[in-house]
């Protein structure tokens, strides 16, 4: 991925600030399973975020970020600028106004409007405060446990997916999905289909972002798009279920299969057109 001098102003970097070191108490799920389920969470994640309590380890000392950590912060700041510039342009072309989300980098635990954010949960978007939460240690888990080769553009894709959930909030999609969930009129299987559509649309928006940003800034280098596809496929529901339980139950999918996630990311990338991303097919009508 080719870097530029662009830097945004929406990144809150809490790494090294102390107060972390929390561990999950209760909840009944191991760290790997939680990460697998909650990764790329759409909608309101408060139910999962608050399912267990957090106990502090007492580590409140501040520390200086390493040179590598500082460079990662600069990269995220650059990605923030790219997302802001691209989505402002896309919204303007469609007669709408874009509002930037905040991006919060943390380690171990931090507070969010959706509950306590924990590193085990992977990156997520909280619609209640319109912030993306990212603990960068997740990418090590993605590579070691899910078999995805992590590159700089892997981080770009994950962030673009979470910003895609922010786009859904600005367009009202998140609110419609939440209304369906709260109505209690739909079965778990039906709501799983809505959840899959939500996640696939965020993948589509990530693809749109990649195409439009490359068109304007020429950021892509050989292998970048493949690294995004590898990450999307690694966290497909079928791949996660095979690794976790040895078999696939399609009715329990909440994020989409590996093939679906690749398909919708590539559709966004190939079209660059936000209007082509109706993954719901009448589900919200």
Secondary structure, 3 states (H helix, E strand, C coil): CCCCCCCCCCEEECCCCCCCCCEEECCCCCHHHHHHHHCCECCCCHHHHCCCEEECCCCCCCCCCCHHHHHHHHHHHHHHHHHHHHHHHHHHHCCCCCCCCEEEECCCEEEECCEEEEHHHCCEEECCCCEEEECCCHHHHHHHHHCCCCCHHHHHHHHHHHHHHHHHHHHCHHHHHHHHHHHCCCCHHHHHHHHHHHHHHHHHHHHHHHHHHHHHHCCCCCCHHHHHHHHHHHCCHHHHHHHHHCCCCHHHCCCCCHHHHHHHHHHHHHHCCHHHCCCCCCCCC
